[in-house]
Amino acid sequence: MRRDNAEAAVKKAKELMDDGCWDIEITGPDGHAHELAEFEAQQTAGADRAG
């Protein structure tokens, strides 16, 4: 699945987990696959630096 921004990707990943999916990775703009918690931490750190 493709999402237009990080927030939407995290939201969808959480929805999939709630539906019973367990092997969820998010591919970031860097092209690397990240587990949900790792991706969220990176997005939070990036937002902290930017804001």
QUIRAVEN-V91181 format. One record per residue. RES is the residue in one small letter. PHI is phi in degrees with one decimal (* if undefined). OMEGA is omega in degrees with one decimal (* if undefined). D_LAST is the distance of its C-alpha to the last C-alpha in Angstrom with 2 decimals. Layout:
res->RES phi->PHI omega->OMEGA d_last->D_LAST
res->RES phi->PHI omega->OMEGA d_last->D_LAST
This chain:
res->m phi->* omega->179.5 d_last->28.73
res->r phi->-118.3 omega->176.1 d_last->26.04
res->r phi->-125.5 omega->-174.5 d_last->22.87
res->d phi->-77.7 omega->-179.8 d_last->20.69
res->n phi->-149.4 omega->-175.6 d_last->17.27
res->a phi->-63.4 omega->-178.9 d_last->16.10
res->e phi->-60.2 omega->179.5 d_last->15.95
res->a phi->-66.9 omega->179.2 d_last->19.51
res->a phi->-65.6 omega->179.1 d_last->20.69
res->v phi->-65.7 omega->179.1 d_last->19.73
res->k phi->-58.8 omega->-179.2 d_last->21.36
res->k phi->-65.3 omega->178.8 d_last->24.46
res->a phi->-60.8 omega->178.6 d_last->24.73
res->k phi->-66.4 omega->176.6 d_last->24.82
res->e phi->-62.1 omega->178.8 d_last->27.41
res->l phi->-63.1 omega->177.7 d_last->29.48
res->m phi->-63.3 omega->178.2 d_last->29.45
res->d phi->-62.0 omega->179.4 d_last->30.61
res->d phi->-84.5 omega->176.3 d_last->33.37
res->g phi->103.7 omega->176.0 d_last->34.60
res->c phi->-73.2 omega->-175.8 d_last->33.15
res->w phi->-130.7 omega->-178.7 d_last->32.38
res->d phi->-107.9 omega->-174.0 d_last->31.82
res->i phi->-110.7 omega->174.5 d_last->28.46
res->e phi->-129.1 omega->176.3 d_last->26.34
res->i phi->-114.9 omega->176.9 d_last->23.39
res->t phi->-93.2 omega->-177.6 d_last->23.52
res->g phi->-81.9 omega->179.4 d_last->20.19
res->p phi->-62.4 omega->177.9 d_last->19.76
res->d phi->-78.9 omega->178.8 d_last->21.06
res->g phi->86.7 omega->179.5 d_last->24.30
res->h phi->-95.4 omega->177.6 d_last->24.44
res->a phi->-83.5 omega->-179.1 d_last->25.22
res->h phi->-129.6 omega->171.3 d_last->23.20
res->e phi->-72.0 omega->-174.3 d_last->24.24
res->l phi->-54.5 omega->-177.2 d_last->22.21
res->a phi->-61.1 omega->179.3 d_last->20.93
res->e phi->-64.6 omega->-179.5 d_last->19.99
res->f phi->-64.0 omega->178.4 d_last->18.17
res->e phi->-60.5 omega->179.9 d_last->16.21
res->a phi->-62.7 omega->178.9 d_last->15.28
res->q phi->-64.9 omega->-179.3 d_last->14.15
res->q phi->-67.4 omega->178.7 d_last->11.99
res->t phi->-65.1 omega->179.4 d_last->10.42
res->a phi->-64.5 omega->178.3 d_last->10.01
res->g phi->-65.7 omega->178.5 d_last->8.55
res->a phi->-68.2 omega->178.2 d_last->5.86
res->d phi->-63.8 omega->-179.7 d_last->5.36
res->r phi->-70.7 omega->-176.7 d_last->5.71
res->a phi->-79.2 omega->-171.7 d_last->3.78
res->g phi->-111.4 omega->* d_last->0.00
